[in-house]
Amino acid sequence: MRIRKAVFPVAGLGTRFLPATKASAKEMLPVVDKPLVQYAVKEAIAAGADEMIFITSHTKNSIMDHFDRDYELESVLEAKGKEELLKSVRDVLPPGISCVFIRQPEQLGLGQAISCALPAVGDQDFAVILADDLISGAFQPCMAQMQRVYQEYGTSVLAVQRVPWEETHKYGIVEVEEIRPGLSEIRGIVEKPDPDKAPSNLAVVGRYILTPRIFRLIEKTKPGAGGEIQLTDAIEALMGEQTVLAYEFEGTRYDCGSKFGYLKANVEMGLQHPDIGEEFRGYLKQLTSEWTESDDPKATGS
């Protein structure tokens, strides 16, 4: 009972980060010293996956290059005795891990993107990770936590997080029946409801474990808002046939699809970084102290 295939929908244009993403994939934006997509792949590997399936577009060649071997760079680092840097480059894709890249012909929503993975996934249960949802697990990576639930119940699992009620219109929101604290069976799911119509404030975030039945249901799903094929609609249909669970993961999620979430991720991950964390913490203390003094009327003589 191990999820061996992980799907990464990475074909989006990243318009919220233009012009930075004009010629580079948004998933390649760095958080401290690693791109977002590398954090996502590392999380999948930690959960036991050994085949990474990227749903890409013609603008995402940088992702393919990142996970390819660069023998020239490695030889230069080796010749200069830069062992730590050499190790970091080789660890981008550890031995035994394979990558598959599939072009998404049209960007018609998350559901349609996932359907492109069918030839690589086949009849196996699989994981889906959205790279711009960076999740720092409290005691183990989010997908590894979900893998434990999957091993126990053998069915689809969605990661959920409680959000402020006024933000329900940004997410797929689930109605649930609790099994135990942190784990529930999903009874209903609504895409981006207004707060007064939301069944709860439990929002689906960018981690899924799905059964292959979802592919057939996506095929039957009609385009919804914006002409897109919503994964939420296919999951709602799946609930009529199979149990679908909602798991409240333990950890911190950074919405790196937004500029504010991306900056938060860089600050907080920077503070945790073994090489620069302490120095960065000192810098932030000094900076905030200077801001406090400049805001103090006594400091300016006002």
C-alpha positions in Angstrom: 0.0 0.0 0.0 2.5 2.6 -1.2 1.7 5.5 -3.6 4.5 5.2 -6.1 3.4 7.9 -8.7 3.1 11.6 -8.0 1.6 14.0 -10.5 2.6 17.7 -10.6 0.4 20.0 -12.7 2.9 22.7 -13.7 1.5 24.0 -16.9 0.0 27.3 -15.5 1.2 30.6 -16.8 2.0 32.2 -13.4 0.5 35.5 -14.3 0.4 36.8 -10.7 4.2 36.9 -10.8 4.7 38.6 -14.1 7.2 39.8 -15.3 9.3 37.3 -13.3 7.5 34.4 -14.9 7.5 35.8 -18.4 10.4 33.5 -19.4 10.6 31.2 -16.4 8.2 28.7 -14.8 6.6 30.0 -11.6 7.4 26.6 -10.1 11.1 27.5 -10.5 10.8 30.5 -8.2 13.3 29.9 -5.4 12.4 29.7 -1.7 15.8 30.5 -0.1 18.0 28.2 -2.2 15.6 25.6 -3.8 12.8 26.1 -6.4 9.2 25.5 -5.3 9.0 22.4 -7.5 12.0 20.8 -5.8 10.3 21.1 -2.4 7.3 19.4 -3.9 9.3 16.5 -5.4 11.2 16.0 -2.2 7.9 15.7 -0.3 6.6 13.1 -2.8 9.8 11.1 -2.4 9.6 11.2 1.4 6.1 9.7 1.1 7.5 6.8 -0.9 6.9 7.9 -4.5 9.5 7.0 -7.1 8.0 8.2 -10.4 7.4 12.0 -10.8 4.9 12.9 -13.5 5.0 16.5 -14.6 2.1 18.0 -16.6 3.8 20.8 -18.5 3.5 23.3 -21.3 5.9 24.6 -23.9 7.0 27.4 -21.5 8.2 25.0 -18.7 11.4 23.6 -20.2 13.3 25.0 -17.2 11.6 22.4 -15.0 12.8 19.6 -17.2 16.3 21.0 -17.3 16.3 21.3 -13.5 15.7 17.6 -13.0 18.1 16.5 -15.7 21.8 15.7 -15.0 24.2 18.5 -15.7 27.4 16.6 -16.2 29.5 19.6 -17.1 28.5 21.5 -13.9 29.1 18.4 -11.8 32.6 17.9 -13.3 33.5 21.5 -12.6 32.3 21.3 -9.0 34.2 18.0 -8.5 37.4 19.4 -10.0 37.3 22.4 -7.7 36.6 20.2 -4.7 33.2 21.8 -3.9 31.8 18.6 -2.4 28.8 20.2 -0.6 27.6 22.0 -3.8 28.2 18.9 -5.8 26.0 16.9 -3.4 23.3 19.5 -3.5 23.2 19.3 -7.3 23.1 15.5 -7.4 20.4 15.4 -4.7 18.0 17.4 -6.9 16.9 14.0 -8.2 18.1 11.1 -6.0 19.1 7.7 -7.6 16.1 5.4 -8.3 13.7 8.3 -9.0 12.4 8.7 -12.5 10.6 11.6 -14.2 7.9 11.7 -16.9 7.0 14.9 -18.7 3.6 15.2 -20.5 2.4 18.2 -22.4 -1.0 19.6 -21.6 -2.5 20.6 -25.0 -4.9 23.2 -23.5 -5.1 24.7 -20.1 -8.7 23.9 -19.2 -8.5 23.6 -15.5 -6.9 21.3 -12.8 -9.2 18.4 -13.7 -8.1 18.4 -17.3 -4.5 18.8 -16.3 -4.7 15.7 -14.1 -6.5 13.7 -16.8 -3.3 14.1 -19.0 -1.5 11.9 -16.5 -3.6 8.8 -17.3 -1.1 7.2 -19.7 1.6 7.3 -17.0 -0.5 6.5 -14.0 -2.6 3.7 -15.5 -4.7 1.8 -13.0 -2.7 2.8 -9.9 -3.7 5.0 -7.1 -1.6 8.2 -7.2 -0.7 11.5 -5.5 -1.2 15.0 -6.8 0.9 17.9 -5.4 0.5 21.5 -6.4 4.0 23.0 -6.2 2.8 26.5 -5.3 1.3 25.2 -2.1 4.5 24.8 -0.1 3.8 22.9 3.1 6.3 22.5 6.0 5.1 19.4 7.9 5.1 19.6 11.7 6.6 16.2 12.3 6.8 14.7 8.8 6.0 16.0 5.3 2.3 16.5 4.5 2.1 13.8 1.8 3.8 11.3 4.1 1.1 12.0 6.7 -1.5 11.4 4.1 0.2 8.2 3.0 -0.3 6.9 6.6 -4.0 7.6 6.3 -4.1 5.9 2.9 -2.4 2.8 4.2 -5.0 2.6 6.9 -8.1 3.1 4.8 -7.0 2.4 1.2 -9.1 5.2 -0.4 -8.8 8.7 -1.7 -7.5 11.4 0.8 -7.6 15.1 0.4 -5.5 17.5 2.5 -7.7 20.2 4.2 -7.0 23.2 6.3 -9.3 25.5 8.3 -9.3 29.0 6.7 -11.0 32.2 7.8 -14.7 32.2 6.9 -14.3 35.3 4.8 -11.8 33.4 2.6 -14.0 30.4 1.7 -14.6 32.0 -1.7 -11.0 31.2 -2.6 -11.1 27.4 -2.1 -13.0 24.2 -2.6 -14.8 23.8 0.7 -15.9 20.4 2.2 -18.8 19.2 4.3 -17.6 16.4 6.5 -18.6 13.8 9.1 -15.8 13.3 11.6 -14.2 9.9 12.0 -11.6 11.0 14.6 -9.9 14.4 15.3 -8.2 15.6 12.2 -9.8 12.9 9.9 -13.3 13.0 8.4 -15.3 11.5 5.6 -16.3 14.1 3.0 -20.1 14.3 2.5 -20.1 17.3 0.1 -17.7 19.6 -1.7 -18.4 23.1 -3.1 -16.1 25.1 -5.3 -15.4 28.6 -3.9 -18.6 29.3 -2.1 -19.5 32.7 -0.5 -19.0 32.6 3.3 -22.8 32.6 3.9 -23.2 29.5 1.7 -20.1 27.6 2.8 -20.8 24.2 4.5 -17.7 24.7 6.7 -14.4 26.5 6.7 -12.4 23.4 5.8 -10.6 24.2 2.6 -9.0 21.7 0.2 -5.4 22.6 -0.4 -2.9 21.3 -2.9 -2.4 17.7 -1.8 -4.5 14.7 -3.0 -4.3 11.0 -3.0 -6.7 9.7 -5.7 -7.9 6.4 -7.1 -7.7 5.9 -10.9 -11.5 6.0 -11.1 -11.1 9.8 -11.1 -9.9 9.8 -14.7 -13.2 8.3 -16.0 -15.1 10.8 -13.9 -13.1 13.7 -15.2 -14.0 12.6 -18.8 -17.6 13.0 -17.9 -17.2 16.3 -16.1 -18.6 19.3 -18.0 -16.7 22.6 -18.0 -17.7 24.9 -15.1 -16.8 28.4 -14.2 -14.4 30.1 -16.7 -14.9 27.1 -19.0 -12.6 25.0 -16.9 -12.9 21.3 -16.0 -12.9 21.4 -12.2 -11.3 18.6 -10.2 -13.8 19.4 -7.4 -16.7 18.3 -9.7 -15.0 15.0 -10.5 -14.3 14.4 -6.8 -17.9 15.1 -6.0 -18.9 12.4 -8.5 -16.2 10.1 -7.0 -17.9 10.5 -3.6 -21.0 8.8 -5.0 -19.0 5.6 -5.7 -16.1 5.5 -3.1 -15.2 6.9 0.3 -13.2 10.1 0.1 -11.5 11.3 3.2 -10.4 14.8 4.4 -7.2 15.0 6.5 -6.2 18.0 8.5 -2.5 17.9 8.1 -0.1 19.0 10.8 2.2 21.8 9.6 2.3 25.2 8.0 1.1 26.0 4.5 2.4 28.8 2.4 0.3 29.9 -0.6 3.2 30.7 -2.9 0.8 31.4 -5.7 0.4 34.8 -4.0 3.1 37.3 -3.6 2.4 37.7 0.1 2.5 33.9 0.8 5.7 33.6 -1.3 7.4 36.3 0.8 6.3 34.7 4.0 7.7 31.4 2.9 11.1 32.9 2.1 11.2 34.7 5.5 10.1 31.7 7.6 12.1 29.1 5.7 15.1 31.4 5.8 14.9 31.6 9.5 14.9 27.8 9.6 17.9 27.4 7.2 20.9 25.7 8.8 23.4 28.0 7.1 21.9 31.4 7.3 19.1 31.1 9.9 20.8 32.8 12.8 22.4 35.5 10.7 19.0 36.2 9.1 17.3 36.3 12.4 19.7 38.9 13.7 19.2 41.0 10.5 15.4 40.9 11.0 15.7 42.0 14.6 17.9 44.9 13.7 15.6 45.9 10.8 12.5 45.8 12.9 14.2 47.7 15.7 15.2 50.4 13.2 11.6 50.6 12.0 10.3 50.8 15.5 12.6 53.7 16.3 11.7 55.5 13.1 8.0 55.2 14.0 8.6 56.6 17.5 7.8 60.4 17.6 10.4 60.9 20.3 13.1 59.4 18.0 12.4 62.0 15.3 11.9 64.9 17.7 8.2 65.3 16.8 
